[in-house]
Amino acid sequence: MTPDEIRSLRKTRGLTTRQLADALGVDASLVAAWEAGERFPTRKAADKMSALAGAAAPSPPAADDPWSALRDPGLWTLFRKLAAHRALREKTERLAADYEDPAGPSR
């Protein structure tokens, strides 16, 4: 894949460099180098990107359907950060206390 094709794939899919890198199992700096034409993807990475390009584009979650947000790769990036960083989790818990749980009251 060319640098322009990689950039186009990422933008069409609405992915950040980090999100594409995570999907491919590579470092974000490597994706940036591919887009800059400084390096070129391996056959394995190119095949994965081709598969991403051929897959149906994910639809954005509806504002009134919190469960559809589970399809958003950005949510899973946030989840990994919350799981890995205790201080972030504690801050998020304090912030989340002001919001209703879409699953209903906790038992």
N, C-alpha and C positions, 0 to 999 in steps of 0.2 A: 504494500500500500504506500502511496505517496504521502508526503507531509500534508498536502491539501486534503486528501481523502480522509486521513486520520482526524484532522481538525473538523472537517465537515461531519464525519460520523459522530464525533463527540458533541458538537453543537446541535445536530439534528436530534440526538438522543437526550439533549438537555443535561449532559453530564459535565462535571468539573474534571479537570485533569486528574485529580485524586480519585474520583469515582470511577473513571475509565481504568486507571491503573489498578484499583482494587478489583474491578471486574476481570481484569486480565492477569492478576497475580504478579504485578510488577510494581516498581517504585514510580511515583509520580514524576520524578525528575527524568526518568527514562521516556515517559510519554511526551514530556515537554521537549526532550531532545529529538524525538521522532518528528514532532510537529515543526521543529526548527530546521529539520533536515540535517542535523548533526550526527544522528545515528539512525539505524534502520531496524524495524522490528524483525524478530525471528519468524520463522515459518509458523511456529505454533501460535505466536501472538497475532500474526496476520490472519491466520485461520479463525481465531476467536473473534477478531474484529469483523471479519467477513460474515461470520455467523450473527454477530450483533447487528450488522447492517441489514441483513436479510430478515431478521425477526421483526414482528409487528412492533411499531413504536408504542411505548407505554402511554396510556392516557393519563392526564393529570387527575389526581384525586378530586372528587367533588367536595366542595366546602362543607356540605351537610352530611357527608358520609365518612366518619373518621376511620372506619375499617378499611376503606379503599386506600388510605394513606400507607398501609402496609406494603403496597407495591412500589413505594417510592424508595429508590436506593439511598437517597439522602437521609431518610429516617433510620436506616440500618447503620449508616456511618455514625449518626448521632448516638444510636444505641451502643455501638462498640466503644465510643468515647465515654459514655456514661458508665459502662461496665468497667472500663480501665482506669478511670480517674475518680477517686472517692470525693475529692473536693468539688468537682463538677457535679457529681451526683447529689451531694448535699445542697448545693446552691439551687439545682434544678428542683429538688424536692420542696424547698422553701417557696420557690416561684410557682410550682404546680399546685400548691395548697390553695391558691386563689381561683383555681379552675375546676369546673364540674367534671367528674369522671363520666365518660360517655357510656361506660358499662353499668352505671348506677352507683348507689352508695355502697361503700365497702362494708363487709360484715364484721 
